[in-house]
């Protein structure tokens, strides 16, 4: 392989500007790194490095091998960070509540964030039934649906990331209605009531948890539940429904942690160093 042949390959990958797609840069730089490693290895095995191949040519290949390998390592490192950031905690909910609902992010020990507050009456929820998309904040491993009743049959139903919420492990809290500031059946029934994050956070440790009640006969469940089944609770009460993010494919082990990325980077540097010594 001539210098000009390799220079053309290097130019293709190195000339990509800041706006280039990271996967293209990553692919091109990996190909260059593999090509150069194979070429150096060929010289070594055939005893050509010092005897028949000019030392400048060997140095040329060696220098560009290091550059390409480092570019590959950088592309892998930042590629994993960008992919992790894009996919960490992203999820969608398609649900209806009789009467009102809010969605929180948190952990097993508390709620940290208010992600969404419904503000329409339940018939309007059905009429405009669509997916609500959220990003679960870093560190959150659970999301909570606060179902709020304004009288009559109270329930929630729907899907999370396309998974029926009644098909995964869910816990329902004890009644939290008395802890919610300004709670009244009229506002809850018509949608405009807004739950306050601080209220839920303050009383979280006092709640007790148990299995939710499944229902197939409530009017809203029959009208909107994807599989004709949902969770029922008593009239005029409010309850948190706890979901593990990993049960519906949200976050979890799919995102590399900083320590893992650091070890990967050190491993790649070590690999480059070892190849340099043995080349």
C-alpha positions, 0 to 999 in steps of 0.5 A, a space after each residue: 500500500 503506497 503513502 498516497 493510498 493511505 493518505 486518501 483514506 486518512 483524508 476521508 476520515 480526517 476531513 469530516 467537519 464538526 457537523 459530521 455524523 459521529 457514527 461516520 467518523 467513528 466507522 472511518 477512523 476504526 477502518 483506518 486503525 484496523 488497516 494500519 495495525 494489519 499493515 504494521 503486523 504484516 511488516 513485523 511478521 515478514 521481517 520487513 520493518 528494518 530490512 526491506 522497508 524504509 524506516 521513514 515509511 514505517 514511521 509514517 505508518 506508525 504515526 498515523 496508526 497512533 493518530 487513527 487509533 486515538 481518534 477511534 478511542 475518542 469517537 467511541 468514548 464520546 459516542 457512548 456518552 452521547 448515546 447514553 445521554 440521548 436514551 437515558 430515561 426516555 419514555 412515553 405514557 399513553 393513559 387516561 385517569 378518572 378524574 385527574 393525574 400527575 406524573 413524578 420521577 424519583 427513587 424507592 425512597 422519594 419523589 424528586 421531580 414533577 414531570 407532568 400535570 394533567 389539566 383536562 377532564 377525563 372525556 377530553 383525555 380520551 378524545 385527545 389520547 396520545 403519547 406523553 413523552 418524558 425524560 427521566 432525570 439522572 438518578 431516578 429509577 422509578 416514576 410515579 403516577 398520582 391518580 386523583 379522584 373527584 367522586 364516582 369510579 376512580 381509576 387509571 389505565 394505559 401504557 408505558 412505552 407500549 407496555 400495559 401498565 397492569 402487566 408489570 409490577 406496580 405498588 399503590 400507596 395509601 390515600 394521600 388526598 389529605 396531604 395535597 394542598 387545595 385538593 377539592 373534588 370540583 377542580 379534580 373532576 374538571 382537570 385544573 387541580 395541580 398537585 404540588 411536588 413539595 406536598 408529595 415529597 413531605 408525606 412520602 415517608 409516611 405512606 404505606 404500599 400494597 398491591 393495586 386493585 384491578 378493574 375491568 368494569 369502570 366506565 373510563 377503563 371500558 372506554 379507554 384502557 388498551 386491554 380493557 383493564 386498569 387500576 381502581 381506587 376509592 371515590 374522592 381519594 388520591 394514590 401514588 402508583 409506583 413503577 420501576 423504570 427498568 420494567 418498561 425499558 427505561 434507563 437502567 443498565 443501557 447507559 454506561 456509567 462514567 466509571 465504566 467509560 473511564 475504564 474503557 478509555 484507559 483500556 483503549 490507551 493501554 491497547 494502543 501503547 502495547 501495540 506500539 511496543 510490539 510493532 
